[in-house]
Each structure stands twice: as C-alpha cells, then as structure tokens.
Amino acid sequence: MTTFLPARAAAAFAQRAPVRKWCGVKRLGVLLVLFTCVPAWCAKKITVAQLEDLLRSAQQDKKSDAEIATALEQIELSEELTRSVMNGLGKLLPGPLATEQIYVLEARSADRMPPPADLPSTPAPDAETQKAILDKAAVYVTKEYSQLPALAALKTTLRFQDNVEAVTASSGLQNGASEVDTSAGFSNPATFVHYIHSSQAQVVSEHGAEKPPAEKDKTPWGANGMTALEQPDPSLAVVFREAQAAGSIHWLRWEIVNGQERAVYAFAVPRKKSRLELDVCCFPKVNQAGIATFYTAATAATLGDGAGPGGGVRGNFQTITEWQEYRSTVAYHGEFFIDAATGVVVRMITEAELKPAEVVHRVDTRIDYGPETIGDRTLMVPAKTIVNAEVVPKGESGAGGYTTRCTLFTSEFKDYQPAGSAQ
C-alpha cells in the first residue's frame, strides 16, 4: 500500500514545527485580508495549472523556500491536486517549508473535482447502465463490505492547523484580499495551516465501521488550544444505505482514481433520514459566579465602602469556564467512486451540512479504500482518510467577529489483522 505522506516529509515538519508555532519567526511575504466569507480561510483561489505556473515562475526568479511557502499559504485550489500531479511538482519545491504547504493544498482540495483536462473523455453511460453499476455497488456494500470481519489496524494521523481571525458579513467590513505576495515583510506563523503533530492509535473495525475506543480520551481538548473529532469516520455501509433510502443517488461523471476509470455518483441525505453524528471536543461555556450588591446615592456610604455619591455595584465575581462537546446528527451530501465492472467502492466523500451560527462550520471527510491481504484473504478496507474541519474554538459563533480554526487530519491505516490477534 502506498504511503500517502513520506516519512522524510513528516520528520521535516516535526523538526521545525515548534519553531514556527512558538517563535515569532520572520517570514517573507505579507497578505492583509479582512475575511468576509465562509470558510474563514478565504485566500485567492487558483487552478492546478496556475499553481504550476506560480511554482515555475518562483523557481525562475530563484525564490527561497520560505518565500515560496509564503506564497502557497495564501492560495486555495479550486480543483483537486491529485497525488500524481503533486509528485510531479516536487522538482519545483526548494525545501521542507514549501513541501509542507503542497501537502496542505493536496489535503484541502481532496474533496474537489480534478481539472477538466484530467477527466476521462468517455461519454456517460445510458440510464440502464448507470442503474446496473449502482446495483452492483449495492450488492458489494451489502454482501461483502458489510460482512467484513472484526479487524484491527494501526492508524497514524497527522494534524495540520491554523488559527485565523474571521469576520462575518454582518460586521460591515469588506473583503480586502490581494494577490499572493512574496515581498519582504512579516507574517504571523499561526495565521496559516501548518503541521502540528502526529499520533498513532490501534483501532478496531467491525463490519467495515470503525468502533469507538474502549477507553475515553483524557486529553483536555479545547483547553489545550486544539479540538478533536471524537466520532469515528463515516461508515460506508450506513452512508450507502441512507443515500438509497433518501432516493438521491445519481450519476455524476467518470473520474480517474489510482490510474483507473471510476464511476462517480452523487448523493444527499436530509437530516430526518441521517444517522451521521458529529462529536467534536471541546468548546468553552463561560459562567460568572459571585455576589453583587447594588447601591444608590443614598446607600453609597454604607454599601459602597464610602464610594462617591453616585450609584454602582460591588461584589466578588469569578469567571468559570466549562468545556463541553458539540454533538449533533446532521444532514450531509457526498460522492461514491465505484468500479463499474465489480461494484467495489474505492472512495467515499461526505460533507456535513452545518449552519453558520453553529460552533462547528465544516467537517468534510474523504475515505479511500484499498486491498489488504489478511490471512488468506484480500479485503477492501479503509487505506487513508482526509478530514477538513473548521470550528469556532472560543464558542463565539454568531458574533460580528470571531476566531475560527481550520484543522486537517490526514490518516493512514496499516498492519491490518484479525481483531482477536491484535497485540
């Protein structure tokens, strides 16, 4: 199974991440943006071809690693940056800073359509053939994927995160985004999405669905400046069944996945038919406790400790912060990527439908499935996941201005074995 993030890249991120996170390191390039859109990370959108042009131009101008990274931090791709194309751009990257940002761009664009030029020219099948492909997928999900045995795997997750100030449209401020800039200047390292850390965990799945961990995570999420997704990744069997029940699965396009042509079907599941649960930890609930005594001009001498003749209040206040999880069952939409010949689902995308007033703005998940030999059988199992999340960590959503945080979780599964034999 191909490793989606080379160890040398992860090591490079880890080696310098503390410097970028804690030190006020001067970096080249400055972009002043008043954010007025959702998602909050609202940089300049460009195509994959324009990204390549930008990198070639920077190489010709002999821009440094820091300068190119600064430019990449200020863009957002309107198309998917596929792994094959990303690997081809490697020769244009001068160092680990720019390499990190290319991985961020790949992950942030994971649920988008590739450039039109990269799509197959094969015409869409007729309605009967479209139904036949979908029927094969239904048989596969029901008869094979849903019957997967209990399995254990090692899940390695990398966290990329920013801390962006966002301003809602109701604030009256206008968008001031400019072109990407690599001129001399200072840029706050916390402003952009960058590598934070990695973690490993032994996970168990049953019937193809990841099970919650046996022991509750005691990490003080929220209070430590980070949030965590407590819910397991979406289950292919559950999502497919709900999409069928909603009657929403329909043909979308052909697409190349891992060098082979796949049939892509779109779907949407309304909240009343959904069992997709979000459990995000944690957000602050601030309470004030204490005793207050109000006084007037007549009682100021007695109650106000000899204060002036006006009214006022005195007392002993304490601010108490309680951290609570966000839990909700949400509507969602997404795509299935299906092998037309066998009905095997090789990729699934789900995008939660969330309201701007909620403290969780976005949870988009892409799961890629791949063959894994377990004992004497070859099974299709989750190989990697990419989760793109946006939250309001201070719990202030709905105010005119508030802080948002974009977090990317990229995970790889390996060392599959029967759950009973896991050590």
C-alpha angles and dihedrals in degrees: 000000000000115000108235095206118038114231091234091059093048090049091050091051092048093048095057104024095094090054093054093042102048107021124072091235115182111238129184119253134041131211120182110202132173101204115221102158142070125274092048094221091078106166129155111298117225137167125250090254090054089050090056090048090051092052094046091049091048091050092050090049089050094237116182126246091257093049093051091046090052091053092048091050090061099056137074124201120237089198136045116274100216122209093247093053092044091053089052090056092057093093089061094055116091100195153342096294094060091039090057092052092050089056089049091052091049092052095043091052096043095110096047131096117262120246111292090244089061095054119098117260091221109127119243113270120248120267094264093053092045089055092047091054091049091048090054089051091051091053091047094049093045102038102032117015095040089050096056112134124242106286136184124209140171109249117200115192129190119200122211116182146170136188108220128178109228130191120202122228090251091068092076093234117134130225112265102177115153135191117288110279132206098175121124115286145101127284125185107241091216091061096076135055110265140156115286108171146309132240138188130212137171107238130190126210130191124195087356095303122113112238124223113260116270092234124050116246109251095194109126094239113189094019089063092055095257137088129217134208104234097182121087120250114280114278116241092213094052095043093048092048092049092047089052092049090050089053090224105121110118140161116273113166148300117273137180113242118177090346096307132101114251133186113239121207125185125213142176129203120198119221094253090060096038131104094174104129127195120204112177122174128240144004130161126252108192120205130178121216132183144081123289125191117199118207139186133210089272095052099034095101092055104033101025098055093246094315122162123288095271128091125261147136135266132185149112113278129186127190114219122192119201119188117219136178125245109233125177142144106229143192114245145177135200149131141279119212108206136188099234094209099051106017091236112153108226098176139017129191124194125183118190116225107227135172121243090235092062123092089236111063103171142014112168118172132192119189121190117199125207141174117272126182110227114176107315095336134083111215134183106238137160108288102175141352134202119198121189110195134178122188141165099239096190093052093237099125113149096038121115091255129017143157119261130188128208115204129183121200115192114184136183127197122210143152094049115190138153108291094237092059096049113120 
